[in-house]
Amino acid sequence: MSASAGLAGNKGFTLLELMVVLALLGLLSAMALPRMQRWHDAVQARAQAAELVGVLREAAFAAGAQRRRWQVTQASFDKSAGAAEVLKLSLPPGWSARMQGEPVFLPSGLCVSGALLLRSERGTNLRLQVQGPRCSLLLEALGEVG
């Protein structure tokens, strides 16, 4: 009787082989999960920040159409009443904003440059930059701080 004849009836995998494969798959999944979560958080943060970009675009248009001056200051994020020319903005829950220069939307339809530094509740840092004089808006990721 040949050796190959004895193996002809042996089909499939042993329990040990299956357990090793499952353990390796579990290990790979455990290594990939945190990275996937960070990626998901960053995408979600950018989507929420894109809503703020839309609001600022509308404000730039409205400033020119209504011949008003709108300024974005730290008071823009305060719920209490402020100066009439301060643009009121709301951030997603858990977010914080810090000003880096104060953007101004002028009645002429032009802008004065400035930027907002945004931080999501999960640590994603973004810079929303208003570039004058044409009111170009640029949203860029700054990385994460643990």
C-alpha angles and dihedrals in degrees: 000000000000127000092243092056090058092052094047092086093047106094128161134016131303121246090249092056091050092048091051092051092048091049091052092048090050091050093050091048092050090052094048099044099076092049091049090050092052090048091050092048091050093050091048091048092051091050091052091046089050087063089057089050088055091051091051091049089053090048091052090051093044092050091059096039095048095036090236133139115233121188127191111216136155086269088063089081095046114101093213121092115278139173115319093242095052110102111230114224133176124212126210113267113284095018126124131200133201125188123237100186119335117264115220126198107209129211088243090066092252128113141222112227124252141134143227120216108211129194122190123216089255095053104264110146120206135175118214107196126193108203118201150248095025098036096244111175121211124185116194135173117239098188132250132299114200 
